[in-house]
């Protein structure tokens, strides 16, 4: 069964003063007989300027639901230079899952976050910064933006999230590779070696920090496929990706 939930019915805590975008989540629960108690909050990409809601969002629900995993696809608000905006939405999505854990048949200790590209930056921000009910138990990152450093980051994502001339401290705050600790949750990371939009250096430096912190991490770099393949079957390694992701989820 699917339901759509508005995240801030009484108005969001922070506004970017630009648009009246409404944050929502789309909940897909597996058959009760299949339910494992696990749930994944999915953050589509789009450079923090728009959202690829289908191949990086809704289209994943059947794959996970068939494994007995609930999905919560997040339509987060665009930041327009106010970096708290998407972050608040993602944290509230995590809290919403845990608030509804009983009625949705979800184990509050089995809530992961997944993100693609800029959505991967959002997911890794939650994985490295969030506390309490907003903190995920595992993370799945597809061709993520991780760093905000010029020359490594995806410049459009950085400009949209932090504004055109962010202060050094703000850049450091959102260079998520700098915020990995031993408490960061286990990670599955997938990308293509020929990604021209978001440098693989983002994912590789994050993976390196996870290793150094002793966090369980699984890294898959496919030879080709470019950027933004999501769940599209045109991705040359689609079957391998789905198999490896399934195996990883079964491994813990």
BAPAKOL-343831 format. One record per residue (C-alpha): residue number from 0; x, y, z. Coordinates in nm, 3 decimals. Layout:
<keses>
[NUM [X Y Z]]
...
</keses>
This chain:
<keses>
[0 [0.000 0.000 0.000]]
[1 [0.119 0.350 -0.081]]
[2 [0.064 0.671 0.103]]
[3 [0.175 1.029 0.054]]
[4 [0.255 1.232 0.364]]
[5 [0.325 1.606 0.383]]
[6 [0.625 1.645 0.615]]
[7 [0.555 1.989 0.759]]
[8 [0.175 2.037 0.764]]
[9 [0.214 2.343 0.989]]
[10 [0.503 2.498 0.796]]
[11 [0.872 2.402 0.786]]
[12 [1.114 2.530 1.053]]
[13 [1.341 2.705 0.799]]
[14 [1.242 2.874 0.476]]
[15 [1.472 2.971 0.191]]
[16 [1.250 3.272 0.124]]
[17 [1.240 3.180 -0.245]]
[18 [0.979 2.919 -0.313]]
[19 [0.687 2.754 -0.143]]
[20 [0.801 2.403 -0.225]]
[21 [0.638 2.139 0.000]]
[22 [0.837 1.846 0.136]]
[23 [0.661 1.510 0.109]]
[24 [0.732 1.142 0.152]]
[25 [0.583 0.856 -0.048]]
[26 [0.558 0.539 0.160]]
[27 [0.549 0.190 0.006]]
[28 [0.512 -0.100 0.247]]
[29 [0.582 -0.463 0.152]]
[30 [0.326 -0.741 0.199]]
[31 [0.293 -0.808 0.571]]
[32 [0.395 -1.172 0.512]]
[33 [0.721 -1.057 0.354]]
[34 [0.805 -0.767 0.585]]
[35 [1.155 -0.787 0.735]]
[36 [1.112 -0.478 0.952]]
[37 [1.362 -0.289 0.743]]
[38 [1.297 0.048 0.578]]
[39 [1.496 0.271 0.339]]
[40 [1.447 0.647 0.305]]
[41 [1.538 0.735 -0.057]]
[42 [1.680 1.076 -0.155]]
[43 [1.671 1.132 -0.535]]
[44 [1.940 1.345 -0.699]]
[45 [1.919 1.653 -0.918]]
[46 [2.204 1.885 -0.825]]
[47 [2.003 2.042 -0.539]]
[48 [1.803 2.219 -0.813]]
[49 [1.540 1.958 -0.909]]
[50 [1.464 1.592 -0.832]]
[51 [1.490 1.277 -1.045]]
[52 [1.187 1.131 -0.863]]
[53 [1.141 0.819 -1.077]]
[54 [1.461 0.632 -1.166]]
[55 [1.625 0.759 -0.846]]
[56 [1.309 0.733 -0.636]]
[57 [0.971 0.570 -0.695]]
[58 [1.105 0.305 -0.936]]
[59 [1.309 0.146 -0.655]]
[60 [1.006 0.064 -0.440]]
[61 [0.916 -0.270 -0.608]]
[62 [1.276 -0.398 -0.585]]
[63 [1.296 -0.329 -0.211]]
[64 [0.933 -0.421 -0.135]]
[65 [0.991 -0.762 -0.296]]
[66 [1.275 -0.812 -0.048]]
[67 [1.036 -0.726 0.236]]
[68 [1.184 -0.377 0.279]]
[69 [0.962 -0.068 0.311]]
[70 [1.058 0.241 0.110]]
[71 [1.002 0.608 0.186]]
[72 [1.082 0.825 -0.116]]
[73 [1.163 1.179 -0.006]]
[74 [1.065 1.483 -0.210]]
[75 [1.284 1.734 -0.028]]
[76 [1.275 2.110 -0.074]]
[77 [1.544 2.278 -0.283]]
[78 [1.789 2.483 -0.074]]
[79 [1.846 2.792 -0.291]]
[80 [2.159 2.855 -0.083]]
[81 [1.995 2.780 0.255]]
[82 [2.168 2.454 0.339]]
[83 [1.945 2.356 0.636]]
[84 [1.638 2.317 0.414]]
[85 [1.695 1.971 0.254]]
[86 [1.865 1.852 0.573]]
[87 [1.560 1.929 0.785]]
[88 [1.340 1.740 0.540]]
[89 [1.563 1.432 0.540]]
[90 [1.584 1.428 0.920]]
[91 [1.208 1.467 0.948]]
[92 [1.161 1.179 0.701]]
[93 [1.379 0.958 0.925]]
[94 [1.182 1.063 1.233]]
[95 [0.852 1.004 1.054]]
[96 [0.954 0.644 0.983]]
[97 [1.044 0.583 1.347]]
[98 [0.728 0.755 1.473]]
[99 [0.521 0.520 1.255]]
[100 [0.741 0.215 1.310]]
[101 [0.474 0.016 1.493]]
[102 [0.190 0.074 1.248]]
[103 [0.417 0.027 0.945]]
[104 [0.574 -0.291 1.087]]
[105 [0.923 -0.139 1.091]]
[106 [1.208 -0.203 1.334]]
[107 [1.336 0.143 1.439]]
[108 [1.689 -0.004 1.448]]
[109 [1.666 -0.106 1.079]]
[110 [1.609 0.229 0.907]]
[111 [1.859 0.315 0.633]]
[112 [1.908 0.611 0.402]]
[113 [1.983 0.596 0.029]]
[114 [2.086 0.879 -0.202]]
[115 [2.190 0.946 -0.560]]
[116 [2.431 1.219 -0.672]]
[117 [2.330 1.535 -0.479]]
[118 [2.081 1.312 -0.295]]
[119 [2.389 1.107 -0.205]]
[120 [2.537 1.421 -0.052]]
[121 [2.217 1.465 0.148]]
[122 [2.216 1.098 0.255]]
[123 [2.584 1.109 0.356]]
[124 [2.520 1.434 0.547]]
[125 [2.249 1.257 0.747]]
[126 [2.478 0.954 0.793]]
[127 [2.763 1.168 0.927]]
[128 [2.583 1.451 1.110]]
[129 [2.242 1.338 1.236]]
[130 [2.169 1.219 1.588]]
[131 [1.900 1.030 1.775]]
[132 [1.584 0.944 1.584]]
[133 [1.719 1.108 1.269]]
[134 [2.033 0.892 1.249]]
[135 [2.029 0.607 0.995]]
[136 [2.133 0.247 1.069]]
[137 [2.292 0.200 0.725]]
[138 [2.355 0.405 0.409]]
[139 [2.341 0.333 0.036]]
[140 [2.514 0.590 -0.186]]
[141 [2.499 0.590 -0.566]]
[142 [2.752 0.810 -0.748]]
[143 [2.735 1.052 -0.454]]
[144 [2.857 1.408 -0.419]]
[145 [3.051 1.394 -0.089]]
[146 [3.295 1.682 -0.087]]
[147 [3.225 2.054 -0.118]]
[148 [3.588 2.129 -0.219]]
[149 [3.625 2.317 -0.548]]
[150 [3.762 2.081 -0.811]]
[151 [3.621 1.770 -0.641]]
[152 [3.260 1.861 -0.571]]
[153 [2.983 1.897 -0.828]]
[154 [2.992 2.275 -0.858]]
[155 [2.621 2.320 -0.934]]
[156 [2.524 2.119 -0.626]]
[157 [2.760 2.321 -0.410]]
[158 [2.635 2.657 -0.544]]
[159 [2.272 2.555 -0.488]]
[160 [2.336 2.419 -0.137]]
[161 [2.587 2.667 0.007]]
[162 [2.547 2.971 -0.216]]
[163 [2.806 3.122 -0.454]]
[164 [3.073 3.233 -0.202]]
[165 [3.044 3.012 0.105]]
[166 [3.269 3.070 0.406]]
[167 [3.547 2.816 0.470]]
[168 [3.374 2.680 0.781]]
[169 [3.052 2.611 0.589]]
[170 [3.245 2.425 0.318]]
[171 [3.415 2.211 0.584]]
[172 [3.082 2.143 0.757]]
[173 [2.946 1.984 0.439]]
[174 [3.260 1.801 0.325]]
[175 [3.116 1.477 0.457]]
[176 [3.443 1.284 0.426]]
[177 [3.567 1.507 0.712]]
[178 [3.287 1.393 0.943]]
[179 [3.319 1.015 0.934]]
[180 [3.365 0.854 1.278]]
[181 [3.352 0.499 1.412]]
[182 [2.981 0.567 1.478]]
[183 [2.904 0.632 1.107]]
[184 [2.671 0.354 0.981]]
[185 [2.775 0.076 0.738]]
[186 [2.782 0.182 0.374]]
[187 [2.719 0.042 0.027]]
[188 [2.863 0.269 -0.243]]
[189 [2.821 0.226 -0.620]]
[190 [2.935 0.438 -0.915]]
[191 [3.085 0.421 -1.263]]
[192 [3.452 0.486 -1.327]]
[193 [3.370 0.709 -1.627]]
[194 [3.141 0.944 -1.433]]
[195 [3.209 1.288 -1.582]]
[196 [2.951 1.477 -1.375]]
[197 [3.058 1.383 -1.021]]
[198 [3.421 1.278 -0.980]]
[199 [3.468 0.926 -0.835]]
[200 [3.714 1.097 -0.595]]
[201 [3.406 1.191 -0.387]]
[202 [3.309 0.832 -0.318]]
[203 [3.668 0.707 -0.294]]
[204 [3.771 0.959 -0.027]]
[205 [3.455 0.879 0.171]]
[206 [3.528 0.506 0.145]]
[207 [3.884 0.567 0.262]]
[208 [3.761 0.755 0.570]]
[209 [3.509 0.479 0.647]]
[210 [3.790 0.221 0.629]]
[211 [4.013 0.428 0.857]]
[212 [3.729 0.464 1.106]]
[213 [3.666 0.089 1.104]]
[214 [3.319 0.124 0.950]]
[215 [3.198 -0.168 0.738]]
[216 [3.184 -0.045 0.377]]
[217 [3.130 -0.208 0.039]]
[218 [3.247 -0.020 -0.268]]
[219 [3.150 -0.107 -0.629]]
[220 [3.307 0.086 -0.916]]
[221 [3.177 -0.030 -1.254]]
[222 [3.395 0.030 -1.562]]
[223 [3.135 0.232 -1.756]]
[224 [2.789 0.375 -1.711]]
[225 [2.848 0.745 -1.660]]
[226 [2.637 0.941 -1.414]]
[227 [2.274 0.922 -1.310]]
[228 [2.187 0.565 -1.411]]
[229 [1.972 0.495 -1.105]]
[230 [1.766 0.182 -1.162]]
[231 [1.763 0.220 -1.542]]
[232 [1.815 -0.108 -1.725]]
[233 [2.023 0.077 -1.984]]
[234 [2.304 0.088 -1.726]]
[235 [2.544 -0.182 -1.857]]
[236 [2.595 -0.330 -1.508]]
[237 [2.233 -0.306 -1.394]]
[238 [2.198 -0.675 -1.308]]
[239 [2.529 -0.684 -1.121]]
[240 [2.434 -0.374 -0.925]]
[241 [2.097 -0.514 -0.821]]
[242 [2.251 -0.848 -0.726]]
[243 [2.533 -0.692 -0.526]]
[244 [2.299 -0.453 -0.345]]
[245 [2.065 -0.742 -0.259]]
[246 [2.354 -0.953 -0.131]]
[247 [2.485 -0.665 0.077]]
[248 [2.143 -0.607 0.237]]
[249 [2.124 -0.979 0.319]]
[250 [2.469 -0.972 0.479]]
[251 [2.363 -0.801 0.803]]
</keses>
